[in-house]
Amino acid sequence: MKLAARMEQLPPYLFLELDRIIEQQQAQGYDVINLGIGDPDQPTPQHIIQALQLAASRPQNHRYPNYLGSPSFRRVVSEWYNQRFKVVLDPLNETVGLIGSKEGIAHLTWAMAGPGDVVLVPEPSYPVYYTQAILAGADVHLLPLTRENGFLPDLTQIPTDILFRAKMLWINYPNNPTGAVASLDFYRGAVDFCRQHDILLCSDLAYAEIGFDGYRAPSVLEVEGAKDVAVEFYSLSKPFNMTGWRVAAAVGNRLAVEALGTMKSNLDSGVFTAVQEAAETALTTEPFPFFQKQNALYQARRDIVLNALNRMNIEIPAPLSTFYIWFPTPGNMTSSEASQFFVQEANVVVAPGSSYGPSGEGWLRISLTCPSERLIEAMNRMEAASKRL
Ligand SMILES: *Cc1c(COP(=O)(O)O)cnc(C)c1O
């Protein structure tokens, strides 16, 4: 049997060799520390779990959910946007519930782009923007994010013939994997640009609530008139340690929200209503003290990593958000060589930057979602290994 031709378009799995080395080290009894995965290690707050338990026990929640998100969930999301960003949203026409942002990112791509269309994708980036555009049969135009451009795409560099066919522009700030942040001025420029070229601006705000040294990320929808061209993905996964729960929302541009709703009613049946109720509890039970506590933890871990990198003569500015540290490989190694080196020589897994796009070559990503004692141990081992370079 042969799979659909589109499956061959997907990029090859890049971690084969890395996985082989990890398994080999584990088989020899080594204690391997994985700093490669961005998934919060701390539990979901207790009051959210209790809200789920209560909601799960109600029989009316056992039936099919509202495909677009329950009216109360969508109202809570719009109230949250108003409280958090001073953005006014119509809950019914400008918000839609999602089974995690990933689902919405994928389905919006299918709703917006097909053969002949172009999707503008920054790189290095979260792989879903690229892979879904390819699966949907669209062409991808990559926008390099480099240290030189502050990890912000240079929209003036896009050729006119590409712009003519472009349907969507992805942006993701605070950024995975680079940890970079964007200002409201950058968002203003992007909104103007997309208005001028009739492109849907798609903002992935997965790391909205993570901020260090007092930093607080803005929403693209804070820009005057942004809703004319912009849709934003807000996920509960990272801020509330709820990656396994699968709940998020897309908000903003009506056309995009409606298109997502149409895709969803043909593809899935929405988020378990009990999970939506728990998400309402998360957003309405004064979340800022929890964010503060969580951010203090990540900031302390960030400083552990930065200090260790400093001792390894790797100097990077301290990121203001996300739980990633993005840094150049030591000793002029490629990303892949460096991640294999650290598994072999330190039993520490760090993500090769090149797996997030060609401009990630020569970089590595450390995730801070690992207990602090383990992180300290991992950094000590990396420092010792790098002395043997
Ligand atoms: C984690 C992550 C997501 C996925 O969020 P879910 O809501 O859990 O699907 C989306 N975008 C980026 C950039 C991420 O890092």
The ligand as an SDF file (V2000), in Angstrom:
LIG
                    3D

 15 15  0  0  0  0  0  0  0  0999 V2000
    3.6630   24.9650   22.5260 C   0  0  0  0  0  0  0  0  0  0  0  0
    3.3960   25.7740   21.3320 C   0  0  0  0  0  0  0  0  0  0  0  0
    2.1560   25.7170   20.6860 C   0  0  0  0  0  0  0  0  0  0  0  0
    1.1440   24.6340   21.0120 C   0  0  0  0  0  0  0  0  0  0  0  0
    0.1880   25.0170   21.8600 O   0  0  0  0  0  0  0  0  0  0  0  0
   -1.0460   24.0850   22.1620 P   0  0  0  0  0  0  0  0  0  0  0  0
   -2.1100   25.0630   22.5250 O   0  0  0  0  0  0  0  0  0  0  0  0
   -0.6610   23.1810   23.2850 O   0  0  0  0  0  0  0  0  0  0  0  0
   -1.4020   23.3130   20.9250 O   0  0  0  0  0  0  0  0  0  0  0  0
    1.8990   26.5860   19.6580 C   0  0  0  0  0  0  0  0  0  0  0  0
    2.8290   27.4500   19.2290 N   0  0  0  0  0  0  0  0  0  0  0  0
    4.0310   27.5110   19.7900 C   0  0  0  0  0  0  0  0  0  0  0  0
    5.0210   28.4790   19.2770 C   0  0  0  0  0  0  0  0  0  0  0  0
    4.3620   26.6650   20.8510 C   0  0  0  0  0  0  0  0  0  0  0  0
    5.5860   26.7070   21.3650 O   0  0  0  0  0  0  0  0  0  0  0  0
  1  2  1  0
  2  3  1  0
  2 14  2  0
  3  4  1  0
  3 10  2  0
  4  5  1  0
  5  6  1  0
  6  7  2  0
  6  8  1  0
  6  9  1  0
 10 11  1  0
 11 12  2  0
 12 13  1  0
 12 14  1  0
 14 15  1  0
M  END
$$$$
